[in-house]
Amino acid sequence: MLSVMNNTKWEELRSEMYELKASSPQWRTKDLTTGYLSPWDGDWFYHFREGGFDSIEWVELKIDSTAQYEIVLGILKQINLPG
């Protein structure tokens, strides 16, 4: 498997979601090497980047409302996030 995201792109996602503050979605990741699926988490500042991004296979975002969906989708399009 090859990653379509590099550390810069992961950091861009982290930074944009952190800036949303109260509107930021929860996230969970799947580890590429172990298959571990993390529990849902809402801390974009420390937890998302803890351990680096090298083993992230994918990230899933939990959206709670239509308004949050529109905001997050707009950001993902703006930063050209693949997915």
Legacy VTK file of the C-alpha trace (Angstrom):
# vtk DataFile Version 3.0
C-alpha trace
ASCII
DATASET POLYDATA
POINTS 83 float
0.000 0.000 0.000
1.062 3.541 -0.702
-0.171 6.588 1.146
-1.906 9.370 -0.753
-1.305 11.680 2.205
2.049 12.984 3.387
2.861 14.549 6.767
2.150 18.018 5.391
-1.341 17.009 4.269
-2.127 15.282 7.587
-0.945 18.377 9.450
-3.103 20.573 7.222
-6.152 18.471 8.124
-5.262 18.558 11.829
-4.725 22.298 11.838
-7.962 23.103 10.003
-10.060 20.854 12.255
-8.403 22.280 15.373
-9.288 25.806 14.244
-12.990 24.895 14.199
-12.922 24.689 18.019
-16.483 23.813 19.161
-17.516 22.761 15.636
-14.637 20.343 15.097
-15.699 16.758 14.448
-14.502 13.754 16.383
-12.112 11.448 14.557
-10.708 7.947 14.619
-7.901 6.379 12.634
-6.939 2.952 11.390
-3.310 1.917 11.764
-1.730 0.719 8.538
0.681 -1.760 10.134
-1.401 -3.258 12.968
-4.967 -2.726 11.748
-5.803 -1.072 15.085
-8.917 1.105 14.981
-8.611 3.924 17.485
-11.537 4.994 19.667
-13.344 8.215 18.780
-11.418 11.276 19.942
-12.016 15.009 19.766
-8.536 16.342 20.549
-7.041 17.632 17.305
-4.190 19.532 18.984
-2.239 16.767 20.759
-3.869 13.373 20.210
-4.221 13.432 16.426
-0.522 14.046 15.830
0.723 11.915 18.727
3.183 9.358 17.364
3.311 10.967 13.930
1.310 10.235 10.807
3.358 7.486 9.171
1.115 4.591 10.171
-2.306 6.164 9.525
-4.156 4.219 6.852
-7.264 6.384 7.034
-9.135 8.825 9.235
-12.886 8.867 9.760
-14.719 11.998 10.867
-17.888 11.888 12.974
-20.261 14.648 11.885
-23.066 15.599 14.292
-25.181 18.028 12.290
-25.946 19.318 8.823
-24.283 22.639 9.675
-21.110 20.877 10.817
-21.186 18.720 7.678
-21.274 21.803 5.438
-18.406 23.461 7.318
-16.183 20.373 7.323
-16.926 19.503 3.698
-16.025 23.059 2.667
-12.684 22.784 4.453
-11.900 19.357 2.985
-12.558 20.708 -0.499
-10.508 23.837 0.198
-7.451 21.828 1.249
-7.982 19.271 -1.556
-8.091 16.323 0.802
-8.301 13.033 -1.111
-11.092 10.701 -0.167
LINES 1 84
83 0 1 2 3 4 5 6 7 8 9 10 11 12 13 14 15 16 17 18 19 20 21 22 23 24 25 26 27 28 29 30 31 32 33 34 35 36 37 38 39 40 41 42 43 44 45 46 47 48 49 50 51 52 53 54 55 56 57 58 59 60 61 62 63 64 65 66 67 68 69 70 71 72 73 74 75 76 77 78 79 80 81 82
